């Protein structure tokens, strides 16, 4: 089960990196064309065409969330014999 969850977390990281790759090739303008009228304005109306800034915002936000979520899951779900990573900050206590 842990191995499947770690594989899923790796897929999340790869999907996030794919979002960042879409910023380079084919570029935000082409992604905006793919989205078409899927973007909404501040009033929630969907009759506005997406532009390159909308596509960039979606790709960076969605890609960043996927990379952070997948990376955190990969750190938490380490193999059972090694356990989760922890930071030992006890050496930094003052007064000792």
C-alpha positions in Angstrom: 0.0 0.0 0.0 2.8 2.4 0.9 4.6 1.7 -2.4 1.4 2.5 -4.3 0.9 5.7 -2.4 4.5 6.7 -3.1 4.0 6.0 -6.8 0.9 8.2 -6.7 2.9 10.9 -5.1 5.6 10.6 -7.8 2.8 11.0 -10.4 1.6 14.2 -8.7 5.2 15.6 -8.8 5.5 14.6 -12.5 2.1 16.2 -13.3 3.2 19.4 -11.6 6.4 19.5 -13.6 4.4 18.8 -16.8 2.4 22.0 -16.0 5.6 23.9 -15.7 6.8 22.4 -19.0 3.6 23.6 -20.7 4.8 27.2 -19.9 7.8 26.6 -22.2 6.4 24.4 -24.9 3.8 25.0 -26.4 3.5 28.2 -24.3 0.8 30.0 -22.4 -0.8 31.4 -25.5 -1.5 28.0 -27.0 -2.7 26.7 -23.6 -5.1 29.6 -23.5 -6.4 28.6 -26.9 -7.0 25.1 -25.6 -8.9 26.4 -22.6 -11.1 28.5 -24.8 -14.0 30.0 -22.8 -13.2 28.0 -19.7 -11.9 31.1 -17.8 -14.1 33.2 -15.7 -13.9 36.9 -14.8 -14.5 38.4 -11.3 -18.2 38.2 -11.7 -18.2 34.5 -12.4 -19.3 34.8 -16.1 -17.8 32.2 -18.4 -18.2 34.2 -21.7 -14.6 35.5 -21.5 -11.9 33.9 -23.6 -8.7 32.9 -21.7 -5.6 34.9 -22.4 -2.0 34.0 -21.8 -1.9 35.6 -18.3 -4.9 33.4 -17.3 -3.2 30.3 -18.6 0.1 31.2 -16.9 -1.7 31.8 -13.6 -3.5 28.4 -13.8 -0.4 26.5 -14.8 1.9 28.0 -12.2 -0.7 27.7 -9.4 -1.8 24.2 -10.3 1.7 23.0 -11.0 3.1 24.4 -7.8 0.3 22.8 -5.7 0.9 19.4 -7.3 4.7 19.6 -6.8 4.4 20.6 -3.1 1.7 18.1 -2.4 3.5 15.2 -4.2 6.8 16.1 -2.6 5.3 16.2 0.9 3.7 12.8 0.4 6.9 11.4 -0.9 8.7 12.6 2.2 6.0 11.3 4.6 5.6 7.9 3.0 9.2 6.8 3.1 9.8 3.0 3.3 8.6 1.5 6.5 12.1 0.5 7.7 13.4 4.1 7.5 10.3 5.9 8.9 9.4 9.5 8.2 12.0 12.2 8.1 12.2 14.4 11.1 14.3 17.3 12.1 16.2 17.1 15.4 16.3 20.7 16.8 17.1 19.7 20.4 20.7 20.8 19.8 19.6 24.3 19.2 18.1 24.8 22.7 19.6 27.7 24.5 20.6 27.4 28.1 22.4 24.1 27.8 
